[in-house]
Amino acid sequence: MRLESGTQLPARAARLLRVHYLFVLAVVVLGVLVWVPEAEGRLLPARWACLMVSLYLWQVAGIYLAGLFRQDDAPRPVAGLGLALSMPLTVSLLAWLLPEAGRAAVLLIALIWLALIEHLPSQRTYWPAAWLQSRRQQTQLLAVALASVAVAVWSAGQMY
């Protein structure tokens, strides 16, 4: 996790990325801590990790819709970005209707869906390279943490 240095990002974007990294690291810590308690004790850290990932998805989507850090020379936003972002956000809301293990798996799908939207060429031109690089790193960390949460909750009560 290295934040690109230089004048590629505005100061507020660099500060927000640092906050995002702390937030993501908290989710990763919860993804590890979910393995410490046995059986039903795993559900509380799993719920917190899923809640934090949901909030993270909504915050990043809000940043994209507001265009806070858009490149100065970028063209006008593509019509349909709001509709495209509504899909992973809807999935992240529907995840809360599922049990914990299913919730983590569905949030993982929403996270990957958001990453695919970010990877579209029409979106890559809007955002600084350092922002996209750090978002990719954060997505990888969150995906591993959510996979850990899903496996830990699915295996609750299993004897090894």
N, CA and C atoms as a LAMMPS dump frame, in Angstrom:
ITEM: TIMESTEP
0
ITEM: NUMBER OF ATOMS
480
ITEM: BOX BOUNDS ff ff ff
-5.0000000000000000e+02 5.0000000000000000e+02
-5.0000000000000000e+02 5.0000000000000000e+02
-5.0000000000000000e+02 5.0000000000000000e+02
ITEM: ATOMS id mol type element x y z
1 1 1 N 0.845 -1.173 0
2 1 2 C 0 0 0
3 1 3 C 0.885 1.229 0
4 2 1 N 1.022 1.783 -1.159
5 2 2 C 1.861 2.958 -1.281
6 2 3 C 1.061 4.014 -2.011
7 3 1 N 0.999 5.182 -1.422
8 3 2 C 0.316 6.293 -2.05
9 3 3 C 1.287 6.977 -2.985
10 4 1 N 0.87 7.133 -4.22
11 4 2 C 1.727 7.781 -5.205
12 4 3 C 2.036 9.206 -4.757
13 5 1 N 3.281 9.595 -4.897
14 5 2 C 3.669 10.945 -4.494
15 5 3 C 3.702 11.852 -5.717
16 6 1 N 3.794 13.111 -5.468
17 6 2 C 3.852 14.07 -6.557
18 6 3 C 2.599 14.915 -6.588
19 7 1 N 2.411 15.591 -7.688
20 7 2 C 1.274 16.495 -7.819
21 7 3 C 0.13 15.836 -8.571
22 8 1 N 0.056 14.519 -8.536
23 8 2 C -0.983 13.828 -9.286
24 8 3 C -2.351 13.945 -8.632
25 9 1 N -2.364 14.148 -7.347
26 9 2 C -3.627 14.235 -6.627
27 9 3 C -3.728 15.557 -5.882
28 10 1 N -4.931 16.121 -5.809
29 10 2 C -5.112 17.281 -4.939
30 10 3 C -4.907 16.867 -3.483
31 11 1 N -4.615 17.828 -2.642
32 11 2 C -4.337 17.527 -1.233
33 11 3 C -5.521 16.844 -0.559
34 12 1 N -6.741 17.289 -0.866
35 12 2 C -7.905 16.666 -0.228
36 12 3 C -8.099 15.231 -0.697
37 13 1 N -7.722 14.929 -1.939
38 13 2 C -7.825 13.551 -2.424
39 13 3 C -6.799 12.667 -1.737
40 14 1 N -5.588 13.163 -1.552
41 14 2 C -4.56 12.38 -0.861
42 14 3 C -4.968 12.118 0.583
43 15 1 N -5.559 13.113 1.215
44 15 2 C -6.016 12.949 2.598
45 15 3 C -7.156 11.924 2.665
46 16 1 N -8.072 11.996 1.719
47 16 2 C -9.179 11.048 1.696
48 16 3 C -8.683 9.627 1.422
49 17 1 N -7.671 9.489 0.585
50 17 2 C -7.109 8.16 0.339
51 17 3 C -6.482 7.585 1.596
52 18 1 N -5.834 8.416 2.365
53 18 2 C -5.258 7.931 3.627
54 18 3 C -6.352 7.473 4.59
55 19 1 N -7.439 8.22 4.634
56 19 2 C -8.569 7.818 5.474
57 19 3 C -9.159 6.503 4.963
58 20 1 N -9.256 6.376 3.638
59 20 2 C -9.757 5.125 3.063
60 20 3 C -8.852 3.952 3.42
61 21 1 N -7.544 4.161 3.374
62 21 2 C -6.618 3.085 3.733
63 21 3 C -6.811 2.669 5.188
64 22 1 N -7.003 3.621 6.086
65 22 2 C -7.254 3.279 7.489
66 22 3 C -8.562 2.503 7.637
67 23 1 N -9.563 2.931 6.908
68 23 2 C -10.859 2.258 6.934
69 23 3 C -10.73 0.83 6.416
70 24 1 N -10.012 0.663 5.304
71 24 2 C -9.81 -0.661 4.713
72 24 3 C -8.995 -1.545 5.654
73 25 1 N -7.985 -0.981 6.287
74 25 2 C -7.197 -1.767 7.234
75 25 3 C -8.04 -2.209 8.428
76 26 1 N -8.99 -1.381 8.849
77 26 2 C -9.894 -1.789 9.927
78 26 3 C -10.749 -2.977 9.485
79 27 1 N -11.194 -2.969 8.231
80 27 2 C -11.965 -4.105 7.714
81 27 3 C -11.09 -5.351 7.639
82 28 1 N -9.838 -5.189 7.228
83 28 2 C -8.918 -6.33 7.167
84 28 3 C -8.683 -6.897 8.566
85 29 1 N -8.515 -6.02 9.552
86 29 2 C -8.335 -6.485 10.933
87 29 3 C -9.58 -7.247 11.395
88 30 1 N -10.763 -6.75 11.065
89 30 2 C -11.991 -7.475 11.414
90 30 3 C -12.061 -8.812 10.682
91 31 1 N -11.564 -8.847 9.433
92 31 2 C -11.532 -10.099 8.687
93 31 3 C -10.622 -11.133 9.317
94 32 1 N -9.597 -10.678 10.018
95 32 2 C -8.712 -11.6 10.743
96 32 3 C -9.319 -11.943 12.103
97 33 1 N -9.861 -10.946 12.782
98 33 2 C -10.424 -11.168 14.119
99 33 3 C -11.659 -12.066 14.104
100 34 1 N -12.295 -12.188 12.966
101 34 2 C -13.484 -13.026 12.891
102 34 3 C -13.139 -14.489 13.166
103 35 1 N -11.867 -14.851 13.016
104 35 2 C -11.447 -16.229 13.257
105 35 3 C -11.156 -16.507 14.728
106 36 1 N -11.038 -15.48 15.559
107 36 2 C -10.65 -15.685 16.957
108 36 3 C -11.764 -16.329 17.778
109 37 1 N -12.985 -15.771 17.804
110 37 2 C -14.015 -16.424 18.614
111 37 3 C -14.504 -17.713 17.948
112 38 1 N -15.166 -18.516 18.731
113 38 2 C -15.707 -19.761 18.201
114 38 3 C -17.205 -19.621 17.973
115 39 1 N -17.705 -20.396 17.064
116 39 2 C -19.125 -20.556 16.76
117 39 3 C -19.832 -19.221 16.57
118 40 1 N -20.801 -18.921 17.421
119 40 2 C -21.629 -17.728 17.242
120 40 3 C -20.885 -16.429 17.535
121 41 1 N -19.757 -16.498 18.201
122 41 2 C -18.976 -15.298 18.474
123 41 3 C -18.404 -14.675 17.217
124 42 1 N -18.377 -15.428 16.138
125 42 2 C -17.852 -14.91 14.871
126 42 3 C -18.819 -13.957 14.177
127 43 1 N -20.062 -13.971 14.572
128 43 2 C -21.056 -13.187 13.848
129 43 3 C -20.909 -11.688 14.069
130 44 1 N -20.542 -11.273 15.261
131 44 2 C -20.428 -9.835 15.532
132 44 3 C -19.32 -9.175 14.704
133 45 1 N -18.079 -9.706 14.687
134 45 2 C -17.078 -9.082 13.812
135 45 3 C -17.456 -9.175 12.339
136 46 1 N -18.158 -10.241 11.96
137 46 2 C -18.59 -10.378 10.564
138 46 3 C -19.596 -9.292 10.206
139 47 1 N -20.525 -9.019 11.112
140 47 2 C -21.509 -7.955 10.853
141 47 3 C -20.831 -6.597 10.721
142 48 1 N -19.862 -6.33 11.599
143 48 2 C -19.157 -5.048 11.535
144 48 3 C -18.364 -4.921 10.238
145 49 1 N -17.701 -5.986 9.828
146 49 2 C -16.927 -5.941 8.584
147 49 3 C -17.847 -5.694 7.395
148 50 1 N -18.983 -6.367 7.362
149 50 2 C -19.932 -6.17 6.259
150 50 3 C -20.51 -4.758 6.269
151 51 1 N -20.808 -4.242 7.449
152 51 2 C -21.321 -2.877 7.545
153 51 3 C -20.295 -1.873 7.027
154 52 1 N -19.043 -2.063 7.403
155 52 2 C -18 -1.133 6.965
156 52 3 C -17.79 -1.204 5.454
157 53 1 N -17.871 -2.392 4.874
158 53 2 C -17.725 -2.513 3.419
159 53 3 C -18.905 -1.855 2.718
160 54 1 N -20.108 -2.018 3.243
161 54 2 C -21.276 -1.35 2.648
162 54 3 C -21.12 0.167 2.68
163 55 1 N -20.71 0.689 3.819
164 55 2 C -20.498 2.139 3.922
165 55 3 C -19.411 2.607 2.969
166 56 1 N -18.372 1.818 2.83
167 56 2 C -17.277 2.158 1.92
168 56 3 C -17.778 2.215 0.474
169 57 1 N -18.576 1.231 0.066
170 57 2 C -19.119 1.228 -1.291
171 57 3 C -19.959 2.473 -1.551
172 58 1 N -20.792 2.839 -0.584
173 58 2 C -21.634 4.019 -0.754
174 58 3 C -20.804 5.3 -0.794
175 59 1 N -19.752 5.355 0.007
176 59 2 C -18.918 6.555 0.002
177 59 3 C -18.182 6.712 -1.328
178 60 1 N -17.614 5.638 -1.831
179 60 2 C -16.889 5.716 -3.103
180 60 3 C -17.847 6.064 -4.238
181 61 1 N -19.036 5.481 -4.242
182 61 2 C -20.019 5.82 -5.271
183 61 3 C -20.412 7.293 -5.177
184 62 1 N -20.539 7.81 -3.975
185 62 2 C -20.841 9.233 -3.81
186 62 3 C -19.734 10.124 -4.337
187 63 1 N -18.494 9.705 -4.116
188 63 2 C -17.358 10.473 -4.647
189 63 3 C -17.397 10.479 -6.166
190 64 1 N -17.708 9.332 -6.761
191 64 2 C -17.755 9.26 -8.221
192 64 3 C -18.902 10.082 -8.787
193 65 1 N -20.037 10.059 -8.125
194 65 2 C -21.171 10.832 -8.628
195 65 3 C -20.955 12.327 -8.455
196 66 1 N -20.271 12.721 -7.39
197 66 2 C -20.002 14.144 -7.17
198 66 3 C -18.858 14.634 -8.045
199 67 1 N -17.996 13.739 -8.473
200 67 2 C -16.873 14.137 -9.318
201 67 3 C -15.868 15.003 -8.595
202 68 1 N -15.617 14.72 -7.325
203 68 2 C -14.763 15.59 -6.521
204 68 3 C -13.334 15.679 -7.04
205 69 1 N -12.796 14.574 -7.508
206 69 2 C -11.383 14.557 -7.885
207 69 3 C -11.198 14.309 -9.374
208 70 1 N -12.194 14.629 -10.139
209 70 2 C -12.128 14.398 -11.575
210 70 3 C -10.995 15.22 -12.183
211 71 1 N -10.35 14.659 -13.181
212 71 2 C -9.277 15.356 -13.885
213 71 3 C -9.823 16.654 -14.488
214 72 1 N -8.994 17.692 -14.51
215 72 2 C -9.437 18.975 -15.056
216 72 3 C -9.708 18.899 -16.554
217 73 1 N -8.899 18.111 -17.258
218 73 2 C -9.042 18.029 -18.71
219 73 3 C -9.953 16.884 -19.15
220 74 1 N -10.661 16.263 -18.22
221 74 2 C -11.542 15.141 -18.551
222 74 3 C -12.802 15.658 -19.236
223 75 1 N -13.342 14.869 -20.15
224 75 2 C -14.594 15.275 -20.798
225 75 3 C -15.761 15.208 -19.818
226 76 1 N -16.911 15.614 -20.282
227 76 2 C -18.113 15.579 -19.444
228 76 3 C -18.406 14.141 -19.025
229 77 1 N -19.043 13.967 -17.88
230 77 2 C -19.35 12.606 -17.426
231 77 3 C -20.24 11.86 -18.418
232 78 1 N -20.044 10.576 -18.471
233 78 2 C -20.854 9.734 -19.331
234 78 3 C -22.233 9.594 -18.699
235 79 1 N -23.25 9.845 -19.495
236 79 2 C -24.599 9.642 -18.984
237 79 3 C -24.766 8.158 -18.691
238 80 1 N -25.303 7.856 -17.574
239 80 2 C -25.484 6.462 -17.199
240 80 3 C -24.58 6.024 -16.074
241 81 1 N -23.679 6.906 -15.625
242 81 2 C -22.814 6.53 -14.508
243 81 3 C -23.65 6.28 -13.257
244 82 1 N -24.649 7.112 -13.042
245 82 2 C -25.516 6.912 -11.882
246 82 3 C -26.251 5.586 -11.944
247 83 1 N -26.722 5.229 -13.133
248 83 2 C -27.397 3.943 -13.293
249 83 3 C -26.418 2.793 -13.093
250 84 1 N -25.219 2.931 -13.636
251 84 2 C -24.211 1.877 -13.47
252 84 3 C -23.835 1.712 -12.002
253 85 1 N -23.687 2.817 -11.28
254 85 2 C -23.336 2.731 -9.862
255 85 3 C -24.506 2.257 -9.004
256 86 1 N -25.72 2.447 -9.494
257 86 2 C -26.869 1.997 -8.702
258 86 3 C -26.935 0.479 -8.607
259 87 1 N -26.351 -0.211 -9.565
260 87 2 C -26.399 -1.679 -9.525
261 87 3 C -25.614 -2.251 -8.336
262 88 1 N -24.318 -1.931 -8.176
263 88 2 C -23.634 -2.481 -7
264 88 3 C -24.186 -1.932 -5.682
265 89 1 N -24.703 -0.709 -5.699
266 89 2 C -25.276 -0.16 -4.467
267 89 3 C -26.565 -0.89 -4.087
268 90 1 N -27.372 -1.23 -5.082
269 90 2 C -28.581 -2.008 -4.815
270 90 3 C -28.227 -3.392 -4.296
271 91 1 N -27.205 -3.999 -4.892
272 91 2 C -26.759 -5.315 -4.429
273 91 3 C -26.263 -5.222 -2.987
274 92 1 N -25.558 -4.13 -2.656
275 92 2 C -25.064 -3.988 -1.279
276 92 3 C -26.213 -3.802 -0.288
277 93 1 N -27.308 -3.205 -0.714
278 93 2 C -28.48 -3.091 0.163
279 93 3 C -29.203 -4.428 0.302
280 94 1 N -29.327 -5.15 -0.804
281 94 2 C -30.001 -6.447 -0.763
282 94 3 C -29.216 -7.473 0.045
283 95 1 N -27.922 -7.263 0.178
284 95 2 C -27.098 -8.2 0.947
285 95 3 C -27.542 -8.27 2.398
286 96 1 N -28.129 -7.203 2.906
287 96 2 C -28.526 -7.179 4.314
288 96 3 C -29.772 -8.011 4.582
289 97 1 N -30.402 -8.531 3.543
290 97 2 C -31.541 -9.422 3.722
291 97 3 C -31.101 -10.876 3.864
292 98 1 N -29.814 -11.132 3.678
293 98 2 C -29.277 -12.492 3.713
294 98 3 C -28.608 -12.786 5.044
295 99 1 N -28.383 -14.065 5.344
296 99 2 C -27.577 -14.405 6.523
297 99 3 C -26.141 -13.92 6.35
298 100 1 N -25.367 -13.958 7.422
299 100 2 C -24.037 -13.349 7.425
300 100 3 C -23.115 -13.886 6.338
301 101 1 N -23.086 -15.194 6.148
302 101 2 C -22.18 -15.767 5.149
303 101 3 C -22.582 -15.336 3.745
304 102 1 N -23.868 -15.37 3.467
305 102 2 C -24.341 -14.911 2.165
306 102 3 C -24.141 -13.419 1.987
307 103 1 N -24.279 -12.685 3.081
308 103 2 C -24.082 -11.235 3.034
309 103 3 C -22.665 -10.888 2.602
310 104 1 N -21.687 -11.563 3.179
311 104 2 C -20.295 -11.285 2.817
312 104 3 C -20.033 -11.64 1.362
313 105 1 N -20.603 -12.745 0.893
314 105 2 C -20.395 -13.145 -0.5
315 105 3 C -21.046 -12.155 -1.465
316 106 1 N -22.249 -11.696 -1.14
317 106 2 C -22.939 -10.746 -2.017
318 106 3 C -22.242 -9.386 -1.99
319 107 1 N -21.741 -8.972 -0.836
320 107 2 C -20.972 -7.725 -0.78
321 107 3 C -19.683 -7.843 -1.586
322 108 1 N -19.107 -9.017 -1.62
323 108 2 C -17.928 -9.245 -2.458
324 108 3 C -18.282 -9.064 -3.928
325 109 1 N -19.444 -9.538 -4.335
326 109 2 C -19.9 -9.343 -5.716
327 109 3 C -20.095 -7.858 -6
328 110 1 N -20.707 -7.125 -5.068
329 110 2 C -20.913 -5.683 -5.259
330 110 3 C -19.584 -4.945 -5.349
331 111 1 N -18.618 -5.353 -4.54
332 111 2 C -17.296 -4.723 -4.559
333 111 3 C -16.602 -4.956 -5.901
334 112 1 N -16.676 -6.173 -6.399
335 112 2 C -16.062 -6.482 -7.695
336 112 3 C -16.793 -5.752 -8.813
337 113 1 N -18.095 -5.618 -8.699
338 113 2 C -18.879 -4.901 -9.692
339 113 3 C -18.45 -3.432 -9.754
340 114 1 N -18.251 -2.826 -8.603
341 114 2 C -17.77 -1.444 -8.569
342 114 3 C -16.38 -1.341 -9.192
343 115 1 N -15.529 -2.323 -8.924
344 115 2 C -14.187 -2.315 -9.517
345 115 3 C -14.259 -2.448 -11.034
346 116 1 N -15.195 -3.234 -11.534
347 116 2 C -15.351 -3.363 -12.988
348 116 3 C -15.83 -2.054 -13.609
349 117 1 N -16.709 -1.345 -12.916
350 117 2 C -17.157 -0.04 -13.415
351 117 3 C -15.98 0.931 -13.451
352 118 1 N -15.138 0.894 -12.421
353 118 2 C -13.965 1.772 -12.388
354 118 3 C -12.984 1.446 -13.505
355 119 1 N -12.984 0.205 -13.951
356 119 2 C -12.024 -0.233 -14.963
357 119 3 C -12.478 0.093 -16.39
358 120 1 N -13.703 0.544 -16.559
359 120 2 C -14.181 0.903 -17.894
360 120 3 C -13.349 2.048 -18.456
361 121 1 N -13.005 1.984 -19.736
362 121 2 C -12.215 3.075 -20.326
363 121 3 C -12.899 4.434 -20.208
364 122 1 N -14.226 4.454 -20.268
365 122 2 C -14.93 5.733 -20.154
366 122 3 C -14.782 6.334 -18.764
367 123 1 N -14.505 5.521 -17.754
368 123 2 C -14.326 6.033 -16.4
369 123 3 C -12.864 6.3 -16.069
370 124 1 N -11.969 5.535 -16.652
371 124 2 C -10.543 5.687 -16.335
372 124 3 C -10.004 7.054 -16.755
373 125 1 N -10.617 7.677 -17.746
374 125 2 C -10.135 8.98 -18.197
375 125 3 C -10.484 10.101 -17.225
376 126 1 N -11.45 9.863 -16.338
377 126 2 C -11.89 10.917 -15.423
378 126 3 C -11.001 11.102 -14.213
379 127 1 N -10.356 10.048 -13.774
380 127 2 C -9.722 10.049 -12.469
381 127 3 C -8.214 9.953 -12.589
382 128 1 N -7.478 10.575 -11.673
383 128 2 C -6.014 10.496 -11.7
384 128 3 C -5.542 9.049 -11.539
385 129 1 N -4.4 8.745 -12.137
386 129 2 C -3.861 7.379 -12.092
387 129 3 C -3.581 6.938 -10.66
388 130 1 N -3.107 7.851 -9.826
389 130 2 C -2.814 7.491 -8.435
390 130 3 C -4.091 7.102 -7.691
391 131 1 N -5.185 7.781 -7.982
392 131 2 C -6.459 7.449 -7.356
393 131 3 C -6.9 6.046 -7.773
394 132 1 N -6.825 5.751 -9.073
395 132 2 C -7.25 4.442 -9.557
396 132 3 C -6.359 3.328 -9.029
397 133 1 N -5.06 3.589 -8.926
398 133 2 C -4.133 2.591 -8.394
399 133 3 C -4.455 2.286 -6.93
400 134 1 N -4.692 3.308 -6.148
401 134 2 C -4.997 3.076 -4.734
402 134 3 C -6.358 2.409 -4.573
403 135 1 N -7.319 2.748 -5.418
404 135 2 C -8.627 2.091 -5.364
405 135 3 C -8.489 0.606 -5.683
406 136 1 N -7.621 0.267 -6.635
407 136 2 C -7.408 -1.146 -6.96
408 136 3 C -6.815 -1.889 -5.764
409 137 1 N -5.849 -1.266 -5.093
410 137 2 C -5.257 -1.887 -3.909
411 137 3 C -6.302 -2.066 -2.807
412 138 1 N -7.121 -1.051 -2.604
413 138 2 C -8.148 -1.14 -1.571
414 138 3 C -9.167 -2.228 -1.902
415 139 1 N -9.529 -2.346 -3.172
416 139 2 C -10.473 -3.383 -3.582
417 139 3 C -9.905 -4.769 -3.321
418 140 1 N -8.624 -4.956 -3.604
419 140 2 C -7.999 -6.254 -3.355
420 140 3 C -8.012 -6.59 -1.869
421 141 1 N -7.673 -5.626 -1.036
422 141 2 C -7.672 -5.869 0.408
423 141 3 C -9.078 -6.171 0.929
424 142 1 N -10.058 -5.415 0.464
425 142 2 C -11.429 -5.647 0.909
426 142 3 C -11.952 -6.995 0.421
427 143 1 N -11.573 -7.392 -0.785
428 143 2 C -12.014 -8.69 -1.306
429 143 3 C -11.466 -9.834 -0.461
430 144 1 N -10.2 -9.747 -0.088
431 144 2 C -9.61 -10.79 0.756
432 144 3 C -10.283 -10.811 2.129
433 145 1 N -10.537 -9.634 2.696
434 145 2 C -11.183 -9.574 4.013
435 145 3 C -12.599 -10.141 3.957
436 146 1 N -13.357 -9.807 2.907
437 146 2 C -14.719 -10.333 2.795
438 146 3 C -14.725 -11.839 2.565
439 147 1 N -13.779 -12.331 1.776
440 147 2 C -13.687 -13.78 1.578
441 147 3 C -13.37 -14.471 2.898
442 148 1 N -12.492 -13.879 3.689
443 148 2 C -12.166 -14.438 4.995
444 148 3 C -13.385 -14.451 5.908
445 149 1 N -14.148 -13.376 5.89
446 149 2 C -15.359 -13.3 6.712
447 149 3 C -16.363 -14.365 6.273
448 150 1 N -16.559 -14.505 4.966
449 150 2 C -17.53 -15.487 4.467
450 150 3 C -17.137 -16.904 4.869
451 151 1 N -15.871 -17.249 4.702
452 151 2 C -15.419 -18.598 5.056
453 151 3 C -15.506 -18.813 6.563
454 152 1 N -15.141 -17.811 7.344
455 152 2 C -15.198 -17.956 8.802
456 152 3 C -16.625 -18.16 9.287
457 153 1 N -17.567 -17.437 8.706
458 153 2 C -18.957 -17.576 9.142
459 153 3 C -19.546 -18.899 8.649
460 154 1 N -19.203 -19.282 7.407
461 154 2 C -19.691 -20.564 6.9
462 154 3 C -19.152 -21.731 7.726
463 155 1 N -17.942 -21.598 8.215
464 155 2 C -17.325 -22.704 8.954
465 155 3 C -17.567 -22.615 10.462
466 156 1 N -18.393 -21.696 10.908
467 156 2 C -18.685 -21.587 12.346
468 156 3 C -19.336 -22.879 12.825
469 157 1 N -18.818 -23.412 13.898
470 157 2 C -19.352 -24.639 14.458
471 157 3 C -18.731 -25.9 13.896
472 158 1 N -17.863 -25.762 12.907
473 158 2 C -17.197 -26.934 12.337
474 158 3 C -16.012 -27.319 13.198
475 159 1 N -15.773 -28.595 13.326
476 159 2 C -14.618 -29.09 14.079
477 159 3 C -13.505 -29.414 13.1
478 160 1 N -12.297 -28.966 13.414
479 160 2 C -11.157 -29.199 12.52
480 160 3 C -10.244 -30.237 13.111
